[in-house]
Amino acid sequence: MWKLREMLRGRTARELFMLLGKGVAGATTATVGLCAGVGAYGAYSINQPRQRWFTDNFVLTPETMRLPYKKVTIETEDGILLDAWFMEQTVRGKASSNLVLCCNPYNQDKSSLLGVARGLWDSGYSVLLYDFRSHAREQTHQTIGYLEKRDGDAALDWLCANKPKDGRIGLVGASMGGAVALMLAAERRPEVIACATDCAFSCLKDVIGTRLDRMFPTTRLFGMDSILPLHVLFLESICFMTRIIYGYDPAMVGPRHELGNIDIPLLIVHSEKDSVVPLSHGFEVHSLSGSSEKEFFVVKNAEHIESFFLDEKEYTRRIVGFFDDVFGNAPAGLFVAGHEAQHQANIKIASAKRKISQQKQRQQASEAA
């Protein structure tokens, strides 16, 4: 402190003002440089190609789970080749007219949704699992939902082209895959009649902001509470650099601005303790979607996309039950060939029970509020 006093002693007001100006200019330059550096690095991290590992091929296949399937190749509008598995189900020797497209989480391959696919296939649905471009045959740039929407469009195009004439399609997606599924649902394709998501985000910028907030929870510029937190400056820098370098705005990635176009039944599952895509995203999807038939289910004490692993049977039952209601199928295990009248009765009974259960959930939620 005494050194500072010695340095300032004898200086005129003009000299002190110039000294202060240099200090502010230096601090501002350092801050701008820091934000630019963080912004460039953050933008690169979001858009860089995924590093390939020899373990990429160490995955389960439908054959491991005793599921019949065929390998197919899907080409996106920008020429990316994606591998996919089509698990076709048959009813009395004919291809099932009920199909489901599954969209997996960020940087995971298609095998991550084999558990859900198994439950759907056992219940009479043909299922298509496909890789996003992070697992494309040739390493390529990826994003977190922006370019992956093209992958989802290509997969849905393939399924529409290869379904039976009277085929109807449901969408399933988890995390980023859930956001892609919602964006596909917003296209209002006539073949798509239902959508179920797990921990889907509504806006990529908010997800990045959550990550930065966890990294810099209380850090403020120059230690002053009256100035914006550093993570806000970093977030805007990352978005700015992404726009400049990669040509898109993270604030526009995600279904937020298209939710009002969704007019098909929705099942929204979200983890209560989600630290990656906070529960608020689930509430936003539910409140802003244009669907008149939507169910919001919060899984207690679950982390991001952990719900399936906490209770595989209940999770699968809920997903399959939702599609059974929309497609008009009997719940798994209720169909017996040659007993169509009983089959239809079972549909009505199961649907009535599910509606009663949903009414109880809404009543409990309103009482808790």
Phi, psi and omega in degrees: 000320182293329177295321178296319179297318179297322182292325183274341184296132176086358179275146178281167179299323180295319179295319178296320179296318179294322178296317178295319179298319178296321180295316179296317180298318179296316180295320179295316179299317179297319180294316178298317178297318179297313181296320179296318179295314178296320180298316180294317180294317179297317179297319178296318182298323181288326190252357182289151176297143178292135178291132181274146180229156178295339180283356180301333181268000180269072184228157172288152175237166176303328179298324178300327181262017177061040178249128175290139181201165172228147178276135178228159177244132181242132179251130180278171181296337178258020170083014179275132180265124182244138175273146180214159174241128176248116179256095185276132176256149179237151176232114183053043176084356179249150179299136180299139177273001179254119185230152179226133175258126183252129181246116188277168181292170180301132176060019171248154180269176187298337182293344182294342180251019179296327180298315178293319180299322179299314179297321179292316181296318178299337182262012172101009182259139167279141188230135174246121172251135181222155176273142167283173186293346175296339177242026178295163181300317177253135180300132184212168177296146177225170176224201174236065176117333183289298178286332182293338174299325177295321178298315179297319178299317181295319179295318179293322176301316181297316182294321178296324182284339185246006178276162172300162183303322181262019185292144176236148190237136171249155180244137174231136179208146179236135179057237177301323177298328177292320177297318178296317179300319179294321178293325176292320179297326181290347179287343178060043174291137184296335181284337185270122187238356180198156181213132177235133181230156178228115178057040178284143176267155179263333182209127182297321181302320179295324179294316177299318179299321178297318179297315180293324179296326177287329180282325182230067188293327184230004183288124180235150183300125181060015179073016183256127182293338184279353182254151184307141174300149182301324185294334176290318177295319178297319180299313180296325178294317179297316179295319179297313181295324178295320177295317184290314188273319189250353170082019176214162184251118178305334179293340181257005180264126183123169186276000188312312186277358181241358185301326180296342180278348183283121181235017178252161179303140182235139167242118183248110177255135178214146181277134183297320185258028184297118181263353180261308176239094186305156182304334180301331178295320179297317177299321181293316178301316181295316186284326185268345182293145181277000182292139176270350178237096182217142181235133180244119182239121179260126179268115185295140173057027180255144174271185184303125181044038179265348190303316181302321185281340177285322180206086185301316184294314181293320179299311180296320179299319182291316180296309181297319179300321178298312180292325177300319178298316184285316182282343181083030178265162170281145175303155183308134177091352182265343184274131175231121182303137179091358181234058185297322181297315178294324177302312179295322178296320179296325177300311182296319180296313181296319179296318179297317179297320181292322178294320177297318179297319179295322178296320178296319179297317179294323179294318178296321180294320180292323177293322180292326179289000000 
